[in-house]
Amino acid sequence: IQATPQFARRRIEHVQQVSPYIDYLLVDSSAGRGVPFSLAHVTEVQRALAGLKSQPTIGIAGGLTAETMESRVAELAEVISPRLVAFDVESGIRDAEGKVSVARMEAFLRASAV
């Protein structure tokens, strides 16, 4: 399930009802446009899921690159358990021509291991 800001506000009750059946919840503040994610949005979703018997892994998307990972992971660590986080990256590992870059992917993976 992709949780855009509008989804989080309007449909959080639904997420709470179906949480036993959700393994992964993608928080993408920009709805797939690669804009850096909002920590406030992640916090809102995390707060809504707190106390549920089944805790889905929270996937974070939006503006993630090797260069931004260290600071973004540090921000996330303040509001969410690292064991419940996954990262969704696409534009952050593409080169200037829009092709997936193995070098950028390797750099992203190294930076993600903080």
N, C-alpha and C positions, 0 to 999 in steps of 0.2 A: 504494500500500500504506500503510495506516495503522499506525504503530508505537506502540501503547500500551505502557506499561512491561512488562506481561505478555508482549506479543508480542516485545519486544526481547530479553527473557531467554530465552524458549522457542524462538523461531523465527529467531534471527539467522543460524544456519547456512543456513537456507532463503533468506534475503535475500542472503546472500553468493553462493549458487549461482545465483540468478536475477538478480543485479545487472546483467548486461549487457542485460537486458530492462526494467529499471526506469529511468524518467526522473525520477521524483518520489517521495519517501518522506515521508509526513506524520507528524511526531512530535507526538502529541497526548496528553500525560500524563493528561488527564482524560477521554479517550474521548468527546469531543464535548460536555462539560458546561460549557465556558467557564471552567474553573478555570485559573489561571495555570500556564503550563508549567514543568516542572522543568528547570533548567539541568543537573542531574546526569543526567537522562534523555537530554537532547540530547547531552551529552558521551559517554554510554555508547553511543548509536547511532553517533555520529561515530567513536568509537574502533573500533567493530566494522566500520565501512566503510573505515577507513583501509587503504591499500595495495591496494584493489581497482582493477582496470584501469578499470572504468567507475564514475564517481562520480555518483550521482543527486543532483539538487537536493533539499535537505532543506527540507521545509515545516514551519513552526512554527505551532502552534495552541494556544489556551488563554489566556484572560484578556488578550487584546491590545486595547488602546484607544489613542486618540490620546494620552491622558495617560501611558500606560505605555511607549510605543514607544521613546522616547529611551533610557531606562534599560535596557530589555530588549535593544535592539540593541547597546548598549555591552557588556552581559554576553555576548551571543552572539559578538561580535567577538573575545573572548578565547579561544574554543574552536572556531570554525568560520569558514571563508573566506566573506566577504560575497557572493562571486559564486555560492555554492552554497546560498543561503538564499532562501526564499519565505515569505510569511506568509498564513495562512488566518484570516480574521476573519469573524465573523457577529454574535455577541451584542454585541461591542464597537462596532458601528455601528448598533445599534438604539436607538430612543428609549424612554421610560418605558412607552409603550403596546405595545412590541414590534415596531413597524414600522421598516423600514430608513430611516434618516435620511440624507438627502443631505448635510446639514451635518456630521454626525458622520463620514460616509464621506470627505468632503473633508478634514476635520481629520486623520483617520487617514492619508490619503495624504500630506499635508504632513508629518506627524510621521515617516512611514516613510522619508522622503527624507533622513534625517540622514547 
